[in-house]
Amino acid sequence: MRRLALFTAPVAATKSSHKMCPMLGKKLPQLTAAYQLTQTLRWNSTSSSTAPTGTTGKTGTTTTPHTHSPLGAINDDSTVTSDTKAKFTHPDMIHFRLTTTAHPLYDKPNVVVPGIPEKAQKEWRNPMLNAVWSKEELETVDLTHKPPKDLVDRMALLCIRFVRRAFDITSGYAFGRLTRTKILRRILFLETLAGIPGMVAGALRHLYSLRRMKRDHGWIHTLLEEAENERMHMLVFMKTYNPSPAFRGMVLIAQGVFWNWFFVMYLISPRFCHRFVGYLEEEAVRTYTHILEVMESKDPKDADIVNFGKSPATDIALHYWQLPPNSTMYDVVRAVRADEANHRDVNHTFACLKRDHLNPFLDHKQGPASKHAAEILKDVEKIQPKK
């Protein structure tokens, strides 16, 4: 009835309404009063000043802010009873855009988040949770490797080594000196494919839960977060590189092949797929570590990449990882590497769990969140980066 009040005009209070619907006839006084209140709120919200306190307009006079207070917007209409005022001026009845309350999907111009540049706040705020890494966590990412224990593990590792070698050759990453274009081309292509496994696995587990009418035990959320995180990596680096039509065509073909292959393989063996992704993320961490090393290089031939690392971080990256305003692309690459290391550990853990086991990363994936996960990952081997 409250929603109906927004569209019911006072003219509706006629005798014919009582005959057509007795229940509506009993509610007409309240509906009419509600309509009058909403019209008054709309008038006041459009006619009142929205200037900040103490600002001076063109006429030189000081204006006062309009706070959209529901009580302050009501006139002294004698037809509006006090009970109706209390009912229809409750804060929950006021649209959030007419208040100063922050909202996860709508950044208001008058809501300023301290520590984040104003330009970055204009970016769309991602409603899905993501890890915000501390300085210590960014500096302590290790290169690790999970030794294969059986045929399934060895097959997953063999597939990743083949894919890595083929991609290094076709992308030119394995030949000549590393350049900024090679780095961005490699990152973008990698991230357009890396967002597929989490989405496929999450969708199939979603259907499995519906089909069996049973709980998923928390896996779906973590898998979809992973897919969205990889997509955000792509969007971050898209701000610094514009792929050619040929590049986009290759992505289209690779995406179609990889999506369908991974879909079929996950139906056959989810364990193989999670181990495959775990090894894939090992290679991603190794790639980003290599890029960071080149960004730290003092060789004049690497000046292009060094300067790229010193360039300001993109606005979307500042907002997504809540980085300091003076962050650079070097800091962005470190944050991406931390995300990939997290995906590595999550998928290696999932590969060791049964389908109906509880997800040990329910506490927003801030690394191994249980003794079970820590026990699974205790045999990983740390790899020293090549100098």
Phi, psi and omega per residue, in radians:
M1 nan -0.525 3.122
R2 -1.137 -0.713 3.118
R3 -1.135 -0.661 3.131
L4 -1.095 -0.533 -3.134
A5 -1.094 -0.470 -3.123
L6 -1.215 -0.367 -3.050
F7 -2.075 -0.009 -3.097
T8 -1.592 2.125 -3.136
A9 -1.538 2.721 3.125
P10 -1.026 -0.458 -3.126
V11 -1.107 -0.279 -3.127
A12 -1.219 -0.256 -3.110
A13 -1.383 1.262 3.141
T14 -2.089 2.903 -3.121
K15 -1.166 -0.540 -3.127
S16 -1.128 -0.526 3.138
S17 -1.138 -0.636 3.125
H18 -1.111 -0.642 -3.114
K19 -1.272 -0.691 -3.095
M20 -1.240 -0.670 -3.066
C21 -2.584 1.717 -3.140
P22 -0.989 -0.682 -3.139
M23 -1.103 -0.713 3.108
L24 -1.154 -0.623 3.125
G25 -1.093 -0.626 3.126
K26 -1.219 -0.532 -3.084
K27 -1.583 -0.115 -3.024
L28 -1.031 -0.721 3.111
P29 -1.026 -0.724 3.130
Q30 -1.205 -0.708 -3.130
L31 -1.143 -0.701 3.120
T32 -1.113 -0.750 3.106
A33 -1.117 -0.689 3.122
A34 -1.119 -0.706 3.118
Y35 -1.080 -0.744 3.133
Q36 -1.096 -0.672 3.133
L37 -1.163 -0.759 -3.122
T38 -1.143 -0.641 3.093
Q39 -1.158 -0.661 3.112
T40 -1.158 -0.732 3.100
L41 -1.071 -0.752 -3.132
R42 -1.115 -0.741 -3.140
W43 -1.111 -0.797 -3.109
N44 -1.183 -0.612 -3.112
S45 -1.223 -0.450 -3.137
T46 -1.635 -0.387 -3.061
S47 -1.755 -0.298 -3.096
S48 -1.419 2.763 -3.137
S49 -1.341 2.537 3.093
T50 -2.037 0.280 -3.114
A51 -1.275 2.576 3.119
P52 -1.116 2.795 -3.134
T53 -1.091 2.319 3.058
G54 1.471 0.060 -3.140
T55 -1.456 2.780 -3.103
T56 -2.024 2.244 -3.134
G57 -1.468 -2.926 -3.087
K58 -1.173 -0.477 -3.113
T59 -1.458 -0.110 3.113
G60 1.544 0.023 -3.141
T61 -1.599 2.633 -3.136
T62 -1.467 2.292 -3.124
T63 -1.798 2.832 3.104
T64 -1.971 2.600 -3.084
P65 -1.269 2.593 3.047
H66 -1.713 1.975 -3.045
T67 -1.588 0.015 -3.118
H68 0.999 0.622 3.117
S69 -1.186 2.168 -3.086
P70 -1.087 -0.634 -3.141
L71 -1.227 -0.624 -3.137
G72 -1.283 -0.235 -3.092
A73 -1.641 -0.015 -3.078
I74 -1.648 2.334 3.079
N75 -1.518 3.065 -3.094
D76 -1.565 1.017 -3.141
D77 -1.338 2.194 -3.077
S78 -1.222 -0.329 -3.127
T79 -1.406 -0.180 -3.111
V80 -1.670 2.041 -3.132
T81 -1.412 2.850 -3.139
S82 -1.150 -0.611 3.118
D83 -1.142 -0.705 3.121
T84 -1.173 -0.671 3.093
K85 -1.045 -0.816 -3.115
A86 -1.102 -0.606 -3.095
K87 -1.294 -0.780 -2.996
F88 -1.701 0.058 3.052
T89 -1.997 0.247 3.050
H90 -1.116 2.494 -3.108
P91 -0.929 -0.532 -3.128
D92 -1.205 -0.301 -3.133
M93 -1.528 -0.143 -3.094
I94 -1.676 2.326 3.141
H95 -1.079 2.439 -3.035
F96 -1.095 -0.392 3.132
R97 -1.290 -0.242 3.107
L98 -1.687 0.177 3.116
T99 -2.129 3.049 3.091
T100 -1.715 0.197 -3.136
T101 -1.342 2.341 3.134
A102 -1.201 2.647 3.138
H103 -2.382 2.416 -3.049
P104 -1.121 -0.398 -3.093
L105 -1.892 -0.011 -3.074
Y106 -2.484 1.865 3.110
D107 -1.501 1.978 -3.120
K108 -1.411 2.553 -3.126
P109 -1.062 -0.503 -3.076
N110 -1.614 0.064 3.086
V111 -1.800 1.931 -3.075
V112 -1.880 2.209 3.093
V113 -1.604 2.055 -3.108
P114 -1.079 2.479 3.053
G115 1.526 -0.111 3.135
I116 -2.069 2.264 -3.115
P117 -0.955 2.561 -3.110
E118 -1.050 -0.624 -3.141
K119 -1.132 -0.668 3.139
A120 -1.179 -0.509 -3.119
Q121 -1.248 -0.253 3.102
K122 -1.392 -0.210 3.101
E123 -1.213 2.638 3.093
W124 -1.138 2.317 -3.116
R125 -1.520 2.125 -3.102
N126 -1.246 2.120 -3.109
P127 -1.324 -0.220 -3.134
M128 -1.476 2.435 -3.096
L129 -1.168 2.586 3.039
N130 -2.578 2.723 -3.110
A131 -1.270 2.329 3.012
V132 -1.930 1.912 -2.966
W133 -1.496 2.504 3.058
S134 -1.398 2.945 3.139
K135 -1.077 -0.696 3.132
E136 -1.137 -0.691 3.136
E137 -1.177 -0.634 3.117
L138 -1.171 -0.545 -3.079
E139 -1.532 -0.181 -3.047
T140 -2.001 0.440 3.069
V141 -1.313 2.188 -3.092
D142 -1.838 2.628 2.949
L143 -1.432 2.079 -3.114
T144 -2.255 2.858 3.107
H145 -2.512 2.286 3.091
K146 -1.606 1.940 -3.107
P147 -1.103 2.372 3.093
P148 -1.201 2.492 -3.088
K149 -1.975 -0.355 -3.106
D150 -2.581 -2.991 -3.061
L151 -1.115 -0.701 -3.122
V152 -1.091 -0.780 3.124
D153 -1.100 -0.735 -3.112
R154 -1.175 -0.645 3.097
M155 -1.141 -0.720 3.122
A156 -1.114 -0.738 3.131
L157 -1.163 -0.694 3.124
L158 -1.107 -0.718 3.123
C159 -1.097 -0.744 -3.120
I160 -1.175 -0.706 3.130
R161 -1.126 -0.661 3.099
F162 -1.145 -0.805 -3.128
V163 -1.106 -0.730 -3.133
R164 -1.087 -0.810 -3.112
R165 -1.133 -0.757 -3.140
A166 -1.121 -0.684 -3.124
F167 -1.235 -0.650 3.092
D168 -1.051 -0.688 -3.102
I169 -1.300 -0.840 -3.076
T170 -1.196 -0.521 -3.126
S171 -1.530 -0.141 -3.110
G172 1.375 0.132 -3.107
Y173 -1.199 -0.472 -3.077
A174 -1.512 -0.087 -3.070
F175 -2.105 2.527 3.030
G176 1.173 -3.017 -3.126
R177 -1.403 2.527 3.139
L178 -1.250 2.362 3.140
T179 -2.169 2.908 3.110
R180 -1.060 -0.722 -3.138
T181 -1.107 -0.733 3.116
K182 -1.083 -0.717 -3.125
I183 -1.102 -0.892 -3.081
L184 -1.174 -0.651 3.110
R185 -1.119 -0.707 -3.140
R186 -1.191 -0.788 -3.121
I187 -1.078 -0.818 -3.099
L188 -1.113 -0.751 3.141
F189 -1.136 -0.735 -3.134
L190 -1.099 -0.763 -3.074
E191 -1.259 -0.515 3.097
T192 -1.164 -0.435 3.097
L193 -1.654 -0.548 -3.082
A194 -1.174 -0.362 3.113
G195 -1.409 -0.050 -3.094
I196 -1.401 -0.845 -3.048
P197 -0.968 -0.789 -3.119
G198 -1.102 -0.694 -3.138
M199 -1.201 -0.744 3.131
V200 -1.137 -0.849 -3.124
A201 -1.101 -0.741 3.127
G202 -1.107 -0.722 -3.135
A203 -1.161 -0.740 -3.131
L204 -1.193 -0.670 3.084
R205 -1.196 -0.578 3.072
H206 -1.084 -0.838 3.123
L207 -1.142 -0.661 3.118
Y208 -1.085 -0.734 3.125
S209 -1.130 -0.729 3.115
L210 -1.174 -0.719 -3.086
R211 -1.171 -0.728 -3.134
R212 -1.526 -0.178 -3.104
M213 0.980 0.819 -3.140
K214 -2.355 2.875 3.114
R215 -1.178 2.751 3.091
D216 -1.709 -0.244 3.129
H217 1.161 0.490 2.956
G218 1.544 0.071 -3.104
W219 -1.264 -0.686 -3.011
I220 -0.993 -0.795 -3.070
H221 -1.079 -0.779 -3.141
T222 -1.135 -0.694 -3.126
L223 -1.175 -0.717 3.122
L224 -1.226 -0.598 3.047
E225 -1.074 -0.696 3.125
E226 -1.104 -0.783 3.136
A227 -1.082 -0.755 -3.141
E228 -1.179 -0.635 3.115
N229 -1.093 -0.724 3.115
E230 -1.164 -0.648 3.105
R231 -1.140 -0.655 3.104
M232 -1.150 -0.607 3.051
H233 -1.009 -0.772 3.127
M234 -1.077 -0.789 -3.111
L235 -1.119 -0.613 3.131
V236 -1.087 -0.830 -3.079
F237 -1.420 -0.297 3.047
M238 -1.127 -0.376 3.110
K239 -1.231 -0.245 -3.076
T240 -2.021 -0.024 -3.085
Y241 -2.672 2.383 3.123
N242 -1.940 1.815 -3.078
P243 -1.133 2.601 3.121
S244 -1.357 2.857 3.079
P245 -1.008 -0.637 3.119
A246 -1.119 -0.724 3.112
F247 -1.080 -0.779 3.140
R248 -1.117 -0.613 3.091
G249 -1.145 -0.706 3.095
M250 -1.116 -0.682 3.106
V251 -1.093 -0.733 -3.141
L252 -1.047 -0.801 -3.134
I253 -1.161 -0.842 -3.111
A254 -1.089 -0.672 -3.132
Q255 -1.135 -0.748 3.129
G256 -1.104 -0.747 -3.137
V257 -1.176 -0.843 -3.046
F258 -1.184 -0.709 -3.135
W259 -1.033 -0.871 -3.081
N260 -1.202 -0.663 3.104
W261 -1.114 -0.809 -3.109
F262 -1.171 -0.618 3.112
F263 -1.045 -0.852 -3.131
V264 -1.159 -0.750 -3.115
M265 -1.148 -0.589 3.138
Y266 -1.236 -0.546 3.048
L267 -1.162 -0.615 -3.107
I268 -1.385 -0.874 -3.052
S269 -2.607 1.632 3.061
P270 -1.016 -0.586 -3.133
R271 -1.100 -0.778 3.097
F272 -1.030 -0.744 -3.077
C273 -1.160 -0.736 3.134
H274 -1.196 -0.618 3.077
R275 -1.187 -0.678 3.097
F276 -1.032 -0.815 3.137
V277 -1.173 -0.631 3.087
G278 -1.041 -0.786 3.102
Y279 -1.222 -0.590 3.078
L280 -1.083 -0.730 3.134
E281 -1.236 -0.507 3.022
E282 -1.031 -0.767 3.124
E283 -1.197 -0.596 3.109
A284 -1.138 -0.735 3.095
V285 -1.095 -0.688 3.122
R286 -1.130 -0.710 3.128
T287 -1.109 -0.836 -3.121
Y288 -1.177 -0.568 3.067
T289 -1.131 -0.703 3.104
H290 -1.119 -0.710 3.123
I291 -1.109 -0.716 3.108
L292 -1.106 -0.671 3.118
E293 -1.115 -0.707 3.119
V294 -1.192 -0.628 3.096
M295 -1.117 -0.436 3.116
E296 -1.593 -0.047 -3.063
S297 -1.132 2.611 3.075
K298 -1.874 0.115 3.098
D299 -1.268 2.207 3.140
P300 -1.013 -0.456 -3.137
K301 -1.210 -0.344 3.126
D302 -1.719 0.295 -3.050
A303 -1.052 -0.614 -3.123
D304 -1.073 -0.774 -3.133
I305 -1.271 -0.655 3.106
V306 -1.070 -0.766 3.118
N307 -1.148 -0.624 3.071
F308 -1.106 -0.702 3.107
G309 -1.142 -0.495 -3.135
K310 -1.543 -0.135 -3.132
S311 -1.226 2.681 -3.099
P312 -1.070 2.514 3.096
A313 -1.153 2.568 3.123
T314 -1.176 2.687 -3.100
D315 -1.045 -0.706 -3.106
I316 -1.141 -0.571 3.097
A317 -1.221 -0.736 3.101
L318 -1.020 -0.728 -3.077
H319 -1.290 -0.711 -3.036
Y320 -1.216 -0.803 -3.119
W321 -1.716 0.050 -3.122
Q322 0.933 0.852 3.141
L323 -1.368 2.733 3.071
P324 -1.045 2.664 -3.080
P325 -1.037 -0.501 -3.105
N326 -1.606 0.307 -3.109
S327 -1.195 2.709 -3.137
T328 -2.042 3.079 3.100
M329 -1.148 -0.424 3.031
Y330 -1.066 -0.758 3.106
D331 -1.164 -0.599 3.106
V332 -1.130 -0.771 3.135
V333 -1.109 -0.637 3.091
R334 -1.118 -0.693 3.120
A335 -1.163 -0.696 3.103
V336 -1.121 -0.732 3.121
R337 -1.073 -0.694 3.106
A338 -1.105 -0.683 3.079
D339 -1.075 -0.772 -3.110
E340 -1.155 -0.656 3.091
A341 -1.116 -0.632 3.097
N342 -1.154 -0.766 3.096
H343 -1.088 -0.651 3.102
R344 -1.006 -0.885 -3.092
D345 -1.203 -0.650 3.135
V346 -1.103 -0.814 -3.085
N347 -1.270 -0.603 3.045
H348 -1.121 -0.603 3.094
T349 -1.217 -0.796 3.126
F350 -1.049 -0.600 -3.132
A351 -1.158 -0.365 -3.128
C352 -1.715 -0.030 3.140
L353 -1.811 2.724 3.031
K354 -1.465 2.833 -3.011
R355 -1.035 -0.580 -3.076
D356 -1.698 0.201 3.089
H357 -1.343 2.659 3.114
L358 -1.233 2.376 3.088
N359 -1.162 2.057 -3.118
P360 -1.382 0.020 -3.102
F361 -1.946 0.531 -3.105
L362 -1.167 -0.425 3.139
D363 -1.418 0.959 3.065
H364 0.979 0.572 2.921
K365 0.977 0.630 3.122
Q366 -1.452 0.957 -3.087
G367 1.515 -3.076 3.133
P368 -0.997 2.093 -3.019
A369 -1.795 0.181 3.117
S370 -2.687 2.855 3.110
K371 -1.132 -0.531 3.127
H372 -1.096 -0.844 3.138
A373 -1.119 -0.715 3.125
A374 -1.103 -0.636 3.121
E375 -1.165 -0.661 -3.137
I376 -1.141 -0.668 -3.038
L377 -1.604 0.123 -3.058
K378 -1.251 -0.333 -3.094
D379 -1.676 0.172 3.124
V380 -1.196 2.583 -3.134
E381 -1.777 2.274 3.081
K382 -1.441 2.392 -3.087
I383 -1.983 2.267 3.086
Q384 -1.383 2.247 -3.133
P385 -1.101 2.529 3.129
K386 -1.312 2.303 3.117
K387 -1.574 nan nan
